[in-house]
Amino acid sequence: MKWRTITPLLVAVSLNTWTPAHADVVTEWNAITVACAYGPPPPALRGGPPAALDIALVQGAVHDAVQAIRGQFESYAYVNPALMGAGSAEAAAAAAAYHVLVGLYGAGDTCLAAVPNPAETYPGDAGLQAGVAAAATMLFEVRPKHTLPTDPFLGNDAPG
């Protein structure tokens, strides 16, 4: 009987002292990607629907890079069974995001100026290979070679 009154108290105290986890590599690179796609500083590099496509390309490459290492889910475009379990998923995700952004905006873009190259953050990690390859595959599969980061959006707002 005594434990029935103490247990809820212990649970309540431990829940109040529990701190949320810090953002992981995927969410950090998502924030970098959004900053590159939408700005600041204004005006955004691409903004609107093209920026949303750029974000989707980065996240697709990140997914494929992590799947090359972990192999839990189906990939979008990049598969390499030889990399299963080789290297860290964190290095793969960072390299994929970084290299898609470099492919879209260029290494000299201001949004990437303060961002470290994952090759420096994860030196020698085999996951870097999966990230670079997933980025190259995603860019080749989805972005035509003639498209520039400054190309205007040519669609419309009509249904379909």
C-alpha positions in Angstrom: 0.0 0.0 0.0 2.8 2.3 0.8 4.4 1.8 -2.7 1.2 2.8 -4.4 1.4 6.3 -3.0 5.2 6.7 -3.4 5.4 5.4 -7.0 3.3 8.1 -8.6 5.3 10.7 -6.6 8.6 9.3 -7.9 7.3 9.2 -11.5 6.1 12.8 -11.2 9.4 14.0 -9.8 11.5 12.2 -12.5 9.3 13.5 -15.3 9.8 17.1 -14.1 13.6 16.7 -14.0 13.8 15.0 -17.4 15.5 17.1 -20.0 14.8 16.9 -23.7 17.4 15.4 -26.0 19.6 17.7 -28.1 19.0 17.9 -31.8 20.8 15.2 -33.8 22.7 15.5 -37.0 19.7 15.2 -39.2 17.8 18.0 -37.5 20.9 20.2 -37.5 21.4 19.8 -41.2 17.7 20.3 -41.8 18.0 23.7 -40.1 21.1 24.5 -42.3 19.2 23.4 -45.4 16.2 25.6 -44.5 18.5 28.6 -43.9 20.1 28.1 -47.3 16.8 27.6 -49.1 14.8 30.4 -47.6 17.4 32.8 -46.2 18.2 34.9 -44.2 19.4 37.4 -45.2 16.6 38.3 -47.6 16.1 37.9 -50.4 16.1 34.1 -50.2 18.3 32.3 -52.7 15.4 30.5 -54.2 12.4 30.6 -51.9 8.9 29.3 -52.6 8.4 26.0 -54.3 12.0 25.7 -55.6 13.3 26.0 -52.1 10.8 23.3 -50.9 12.2 21.0 -53.7 15.7 21.7 -52.6 14.9 20.8 -49.0 13.2 17.5 -50.2 16.3 16.7 -52.3 18.6 17.1 -49.2 16.3 15.0 -47.0 16.0 12.3 -49.6 19.8 12.1 -49.9 20.1 12.0 -46.1 17.6 9.2 -46.0 19.4 7.2 -48.6 22.8 7.8 -47.0 21.5 6.5 -43.6 19.8 3.6 -45.3 23.1 2.6 -47.0 24.6 2.3 -43.5 21.6 0.9 -41.5 19.5 -0.8 -44.2 16.2 -0.6 -42.2 13.9 1.0 -44.9 13.7 1.2 -48.7 15.8 3.9 -50.3 14.7 6.4 -52.9 17.6 6.3 -55.4 20.9 5.2 -53.8 21.6 1.7 -52.7 25.0 0.2 -51.9 25.0 -3.1 -49.9 28.7 -3.0 -49.5 28.4 -0.1 -47.1 25.9 -1.8 -44.8 27.2 -1.3 -41.2 30.3 0.6 -42.4 30.8 3.9 -40.7 28.4 6.1 -38.8 25.0 7.1 -39.9 25.8 10.6 -38.5 28.7 11.1 -40.9 26.6 9.7 -43.8 23.7 12.1 -43.1 26.0 15.1 -42.7 27.9 14.4 -45.9 24.7 13.8 -47.9 23.2 17.1 -46.7 26.4 19.1 -47.2 27.1 17.7 -50.7 23.5 18.3 -52.0 23.7 21.9 -50.7 27.1 22.4 -52.4 25.6 20.9 -55.6 22.6 23.2 -55.4 24.2 26.5 -54.2 27.9 26.1 -54.6 30.6 25.6 -51.9 31.2 29.4 -51.8 27.6 30.3 -50.9 27.2 32.5 -47.8 24.8 30.0 -46.2 27.6 27.4 -46.1 30.4 29.8 -45.0 30.2 28.9 -41.3 29.3 25.3 -41.9 32.1 22.8 -41.4 32.7 20.2 -44.1 31.7 16.8 -42.7 35.0 15.4 -44.0 36.7 17.6 -41.3 34.1 16.8 -38.6 34.2 13.0 -39.2 37.7 12.4 -40.6 38.2 8.9 -42.0 34.6 7.8 -41.2 33.4 5.3 -43.8 29.9 6.9 -43.6 31.2 9.8 -45.6 31.4 7.7 -48.7 27.7 6.8 -48.4 26.8 10.4 -47.9 28.7 11.7 -50.9 27.4 9.0 -53.1 23.8 9.4 -52.0 24.1 13.2 -52.7 25.5 12.7 -56.1 22.8 10.1 -56.9 20.0 12.3 -55.7 21.2 15.4 -57.6 21.7 13.4 -60.8 18.3 11.7 -60.5 16.2 14.7 -59.7 18.0 17.9 -60.7 18.6 18.4 -64.4 22.1 19.5 -65.2 20.9 22.7 -66.9 19.0 24.0 -63.7 20.8 26.7 -61.8 20.1 27.8 -58.2 18.9 31.2 -59.5 16.4 29.8 -62.1 12.9 31.1 -61.5 10.0 28.9 -60.6 8.1 28.2 -63.9 5.0 26.5 -62.5 1.7 28.1 -61.6 -0.8 28.0 -58.7 -3.5 26.1 -60.6 -4.7 22.7 -59.3 -2.8 19.7 -60.5 
